[in-house]
Amino acid sequence: MQEVTAEILIERVWAYCEKILSGEIKACQKHKWAVQRFFKDVEALADPECPFYYDAEAVLDFYEWARQFRHVEGILAGEPIELTDFQLFIAANVYGFFKKENGARRFRKVYIQLARKNAKSQFLALMASYEVFPTTEKHRVFIAGWSREQSDEVYQAILEQLQHAPILEGKYSSANGRVKKYKTNSIIQPLSREARKLGDGKNPSLGIVDEYHAHETSEIYDVLDSGMVARRSPLMAIITTAGFNMERPCFKEYQYTSKILDPDADTENDDYFVMICELDPDDDIKDESNWIKANPIVATYPEGMESLRSALKVALEVPEKMRSFLTKNMNRWVDQKDNGYMKMSKWRACSGEIPDLENMAVYLGLDLSMTTDLTSVGWVGVLDGIYYVGQHSFMPEGRAKEKMATDKVPYDLWKEMG
């Protein structure tokens, strides 16, 4: 068996990127943009003024670390973990670039959006164990789910990996809901939204935010992020599928990271690695050749494709299941709730200037508060057969901070936004 070297791995990554851009491997637009960004970043390394350098040996280290573990379920159960080309591309970005000024990782944040069952938990588990075990430093890894059950899913994947790794036998304990490495007292621990009450004193070196689309607020993300200030080389990793609630923080993160990838957008962030795999807007969901766009791993083997066929069949026969198929299997954001009144994209498309109300017939609706709650005034104006809608809410200023805490909404931000 040929020895794997850093040069061989980078050649694999480069060949994979060329196949993506040539179309030999079908990929969505944002996946292609991620590859183009990688090529651009590598080319920039030739400039002496470039603030980064590349360490292919560090990528090899992560690859070799992954091979110490075994698949614990599925058709590869019992086999050593061999990173796919797609996973290797992510590793080549996250673990390959470093800052010249202090040797810290270039990327401090990672956003990866994939359809379900594309080995997200497995990859997160590898990242978590790699942060803690092959080092003499003390590290703290926290897994943030909106619920404890959600956090435990990745945590259990980590435990299963560790338990099937002979090289780690006797080097850690797993008790009281966390893994602890004996020599350094480094820990891996799942958290849920209740952790927001603990403030930012956790000092994480790696924060993992799983299924961010399910997070109703950014509270636990903010707690981990703010706690990383003292770390030289921290990493915040968001790995999620798409969702259907576009008012939640994940969709805003999706919009922002999409702009980072878009070469025509003005948004730049050299600290943020982004990989989004989704169906493009005009793709036919019935065309099986498109499925790999959202499923870079699942769509590469027969059992995975059969699973997707089965899910689509159900979605076509039971319309209520289509939203789930689009979000979870095709990784598309769908802005409609089950039995929703309307698609919010249609509502947002109606945004525009409101003419002078003086010549309109205006109808008012008022929701009056007793003393300290929100008072709201809504109105509908009619002019030349067109309906104009407006609304305004207010409360006593002294009550605002308390209501922000109980209602979990940013009244102060809304005030600044007008």
N, C-alpha and C positions, 0 to 999 in steps of 0.2 A: 504494500500500500504506500502510495507516494506521500512523503512528508509534506505537511501543509506549512508554508512559510507566509510571512507578511506580504511578500511580492505576489504570491499565488492568490491570496485573498483579495488584494487590491485589483488584480487582473480580473477576478470574478466580478467584483463590483463594477469595474469599468465596462466589462462586456454586458452586464445586466443593464446598465444605463444606456448603452448604445442600442440594445434591443428595444428598450422602452421608447426611445426617440425615433427609431426607424419604423416602429409599428409591428415588429416581429412579436413583441409581447404587447398585447392591447392594454392601454392604460388611459385613465381619465386625464383631463386637461391639467388638473392640479398636481397629479402624480408626475406628469411631464415637466411641469414647472419646477417641481422639487429636484428633478434630475438636472435640469438646466442650471438651477441655482448651485448644485454641487459642482458641476463642470466649471462654472464661473468662479466659485470659491477656490477650486484647485488651481485654476489658471492664475488667480490673483496671488498665490503663494510665491510666484517667481519675482514679484515686485519686492525689493528690499524694504519698502515702506509698509508692507502688509503687516498688520499687528498680530497675525496668527502664524503658526507652523503646524505641520502635519506629522503625526507619529503612527505609522502603519503597524508598529510593534504593539501599540496599545490596543489596536483593533484585533490583532492576533490574540492578545491576552484574553479579551472578552470571548472571542470565538472558542479558544481552548477551554475557558471556564465553562461555557455552555456544554461542551462535550463531556464534562464530568458528571452530567446528570442524564436521567433517562425519561423518556415519555412515560407517563403514568396511566394514560388511558387512550382509547381510540385504536386505530389500526396499527399504530407504531408502538403500542405499549411494550415497554421493556427494552426498546432500542435506544441507543445513545442519541441525545439531541444534536442534530446537525442543522445549523442555521440555514434557512432557505436563502436564496439570493435576495429576496425582498427584505428579510430580517437583517441580513448582512449589510445591505445598503443603509438601513437605519443605524446599525451599530457603527458603520464606517463614518457616518456624520457625527453622531453623538459622542463617540469615544475616540475619534481620530484627530479632531481639531483642538489646538491649545493656544493660549495667549502667551506671547513672547514675554510680556512684562513680568508675569509671575508664575507661569507654568500651569495656571488653572485651566479648567475646561472652558472652551469657547462658549458652548451652548449651556446656558443656565436654565433654559426652559425648553420643554418638548411638548408638542401637541400632535397626537396621532389619532386619526379618526378612521376606523375600519368597521366593516360589517362584522356581525357576531361570528364566533367560532373560527376566527382567523388567528388563533394562538395568542390572543392579547394577554390573558392571565399568565401563560407560560413565559412570555417575554418580560412581563413585569416582574415575575418571580426571579428570573435571571438577573435583571437589573438590581433587584433588592439584595440578593445574596452576593452579587459581585461588589456591591458597595461596602459590604461588611467584612467578608471573610478573607479575600486575598490582600490584606493590608494590615499594617501594624497600628494604624490610627484608630481612634474611637469615633465611630459613626452612629448616627441615629436615623433610622429609616421609618417613616410613618406612611401608612396606607389609608387614604381618606375616601370613605364612601359616605353617601348621605345617611345610610342606615348602617348599623353594626353588621347586619347580615351581609350587606354588600361588601363591606371592608373585609369580612371574614373569607369571602370567596377567593380573593387574591392571597390572603394570608394562608389559607389551607393549601393553595397551590404551591406556596413557598415551602410549607412544612413537608408536603409530599415530595418535592424535589430534594430537600435536605435529607429526608429519611432514606432516599434511594441513592445517596452519594457516599460511598465508602470513605472517601478522603476526609469527610467532615465528621466521621464517627467519633464521639467523645469530645468534640470541640465546642459544643453549644448545649444549651438547655432550652426547653420549650415548656414554659409553665406560666400560669396566670395571664394567659392571652398574649404572650410575646416570646420572641426568640432572643436569647442572650448569648453572645459569644464570650467564652470564658476569659481569654487572654486580654481582651481590650474593654470588656463590658459594653461593647456595641450592641445595639438592640434593633429589632424589627418588630413593629407593633401596629395593629390595626386601630383606626380611630373612626368615630362617627361624628355627626354634627354636634353632639354634646361637648366635643373637645373645644369648641369655640369659647366655652366658659373658662378654659384654662389659660387664655391669653396666648402670647407668642413666645413663651419661655421654653419651648421644646427644643429649639436649636437644631432643627433637622438638617442633615446633609443631603438626604434624598426624600422628597415628598412625592408620593404617588397618588394621583387623583383618578380614581376608577369610575367609569360611566358618569362622566361629569354632566351629561344631559339630564340625569335624574336629580341633580342638586338644585333645590329650589332657590337657594341664594349662594353667594360666593364666600360665605362666612368661614368655612373650614379651610378653603383654599387660601383665603387671606391670612388666616392664623399661621399656616405653614410657611407661606411666602414671606411674611414679615419676620418670622423667626429665623430666617436664613441669613440675616444681615451679617452675623459674625463669622459665617463660613467663607473660606477662601474659594472653594470650588463647589458650590451647591448645585443641585439639580432638581427642578420641579417638573414632573412628568404627568401630563394629562393623556390618558388613553380612553377613548369613548366610541360609542356608536352614535349615529345621528338620533335626533329626537323629534318631538312634534310640538313642544312648547317653546315658541320663539321669544318669549319674554324672560326665559331663564338665562343665567350667565353663560352657559355653554354655547348658546347660539351666538351671543355677542363675541365670544372667543373665536368661534368658527369664522365669523365675518372678518375679524381682525387678522387672524392667521391666514385666511384666504388672500387678503391684501398683501401680506408679507410675501407670499408666493408669486403673486401676479406681477410680471415684469413691467406692465403698463401702469401700475399703481405707484403712488409716491411713498408708500409705507415701506420703511426699511427697519430691520431689527436684527443685527448680527448676533445677538444673544439667544435667538429663538429658532429652534429647528421645527419644521412643520412637514407633516406627511398626511395628506388627505386622499383617501381612495373612495370614490363614489361614482355612481352613474352620472354621466353628463345630462344636462337638462333635456336634450332632444332624443336621448337613447330609448329604444324600445325594450321594455322589461322582458318581453317574450323572446327576444333575441339572446340566446344562450351565450353567444360570443361576447356579449357586453358584460356578463356577470363577473368576469375576472377584474373588471375595473374597481369594483367594490370588495372583491374577494380574492386578493392576490395569493392566498394560500388555499382556501377552500376550493376554488375553481380550478385547481391544478391536479386534482385526483378524482377518480370516478365516484367514490362514495360521497365526496363533497358536492359534486354536481347533482347527484341523485337526491341529496337532501334539499338542494335549492329547487329542483324540479317539483318535489313533493310540496314544499312550502308555497310555491307559486300556484300550483293546482288548487290548493285550499283557498288561497287568496282570491283566485278568480271565481271560485264557486261560492265563497262566503265573503261578500264585500266588506263586512266588518273587520276582516283579517288583512285587508289590503294595506292599511296604514302601517301595521306591524311589519308586513313583508317589505314595504318600501324603506322603512327606517332601519330595521334590524338586519335585513338581508341585502338590501341594495344601498344602504347607508345614505339615503336621501332625507333631508329635512322636510317634513310634511307639516304644514301649518294648519292642520285641521284636527280637532279633537273628535273622539267618537261621538256621533250624533250632534256635532257642532252646528251652531246657527249659520255660520258662514266661514269661508276661508279668509283668514286675516290678511292675506296678500291682496284680496279684492278690496278690503277696507282701507289698507294703506295706499292703494292705487288712487283712492278718491281724494287724497290730500291736495290742497291747493289754497289759493287766496280767497278770502271771503270779502265780498263787496260791501259797500255801505249799507248798514241795516235800516237806514231811515225810510227807504221805500219798500221794505219787505213786510209781509205778514209774518209775525214772529210768535211762536208758541213756547211758553216756559214750563219747565218742570223743576220743582224744588224739593230737595231733601233736607229738611231743617234739623239741626242738632238741638239738644236741650241746652247744654252749656259748653262742653269742652270737646265734643266730637267734631268730625268733619261736617261742614255744611256745604252742600253742592247745588249748583244751579246749572241746569242743562237747557238748551234752547234749539229749536228748529226754525229756520227761516225759509220762506218760499218766495222765489222770484223767477218769473218767466218759466215756470215749470221745473225749475231746478231747486233741490233741497240743500240747504246749508246747515251744518250741525256744529254746535260748539258747547263747551262745558267748562266750568270753573269751580274749584273747591278751595275752601279755606278753613282755618282753625285758629284759636288763640296761640300766639307765638310761644308763650310759656309752656304750652302743652306739647309742643312739637317733638322734643327729644323723647319724652315718655312714650308718645305714640309711635315714634320710629322703632323703639325697642319692642313694643307689644305687637305692632302691625307688621313688622319686618319689611318695611318699605322705606326707600330713601327720600323722605319728604324734603330734607335739606337740599339734595341734589335737584329734585324737581323744581324747587323754588328758584335755584340758580339758573335752571334751564327756562324759566318763565312759564 
